[in-house]
Every structure is written in C-alpha cells, then in structure tokens.
Amino acid sequence: MPKFLIQATYTPEGTKGLLSEGASGRRAAVDQVVADLGGTVEAMYFAFGEDDTVLIVDFPDPVAMAAVSLTIKASGAVNTRATPLLTLDEIDEAARRQVNFRAPGR
C-alpha cells in the first residue's frame, strides 16, 4: 500500500477547532477519514514550528490520497503537503531501471 508523509498547518479557524476538541478528537477524525478510503494511520504527531502536525499514512492508491488532500484543503481549516514515501526495495528497483535522459544544453 502506498505510504505518504503528511505535514499540516492549521489555519486560525482550524486551530480554534483543535483547541475545542483536543488532539484526541482530531486523531479520531483523521482515523475516520483515512479508514473510509481504505487506509490506515501509521503515526500522528503534533509539533510546533512550521508544521502543526505530521502523519504517516497508508492508502490503497494515490487517488485516495488525492481525494483526502482535496477535501481537507477545501475545508479551509488546514493547509497540507503530502509526500510519497518509497521503501528501500522500491528505490533499488528504480535504480535498476534504464532511463534515457539528456540534460539541457548537452
């Protein structure tokens, strides 16, 4: 199952919601939306700095990740970035593939 790193920052309105329902309430909401699309939450942490929360999630396919991302961003309560995560075996496979590429100007 494809794995993604999600980094999220609450908007002021989203932060009010977090303060109202607490971290466990947000975790329950995240678990529900991910599970509804056939995924699982591997880890969820709250942070301070540029990101307010960091998650590692598994989804059945990238389209499920895109659906969640679009819906969450449309809420206006959270700004997110999703990064696909690759295993060591996947990178080894990628390194073995032949790629014909010409750099610009060469």
N, C-alpha and C positions, 0 to 999 in steps of 0.2 A: 504494500500500500504506500503511495507517495507520502512523504513526510515534509512538513513545512514549519519554518520558524516564522512566527507572527510577532511583530513588535507593534505595540499600540500606544497611542497617547489620547487621553480623554480630553474632550473639549470642556469648557466651563460647565456646560449643561450635563455632560457625561459625568464629570466629577461630582456634581450635586447628586446624581443618581447613585454613584458609588458610596458617597457619604450616607445616603439614605438607607441603602440596603446592605452595605458592608461587602467585604471581599468574598465571603462565602456565598452571598446572594449572586454576585457576578459570576463566580465559578459555576454555580448551578445553571445559570443562564447560558454560559459558554458550553458546558457539557451537553445541554439540551440541543442547542443549535447544531453542534458538531455531530452528535448522535443521530439527529433527524436526517442527516445526509450520509449516514453510514460510516462516520469517522469516530475517532477516539482522541481524547486529550491525553497526551503523554505527560506533560508538565505544564504548570501555570505558576508564574511568579509575579509578584508586584515589585516595582522598582521605583527609584526616583532618579531624576536626571532627564535626559531626552525622551526616554520611554517610561510609561507608567506601568505597563505590564508586558511580559514576554511569555510566549507559549510555544510549545512544540506539539503539533497535531498531526494525525494521520487521517488522510481522506482516501476514498476509493479511487479517485481520479482528480486531475487538475481542475476539471469543470466544477466539481463540488466545492473546491477551494475558492474558485472564482465567484460562485453563487453566494457563498458566505461573505466574501470580501465586498461584493457589490451591495448586498443588503445592509451590512454593518456600516459601510461608508455612507449610504443613503440616509441612515438614521440621523446623521449629523452629530452624534454623541461621541464618536471615536474616529480617530484617524489611524489607519493601519498600513503596515508594509508586510508583505508575505514573501518569504524567500524559500524556494525549493531546496530541500536538503538531500544530498546524494550519499549513498553508502560508499565505503571503500571499494567494494566489488563493482559498483556502477562506474566509479572513476577509472578503475583498472580497465573495464570494458571500453570506456570512452577513449582511453589512451591507446588501446589496440586498434581502434578504427582508423582507416586511412581517410584523410581529409585533404583534398586538393585545394590549396589556397594560395593566392598571390597577394602579397602585401601591396598597399597603394604605392605607386611610383616605382615598382620593381619590374 
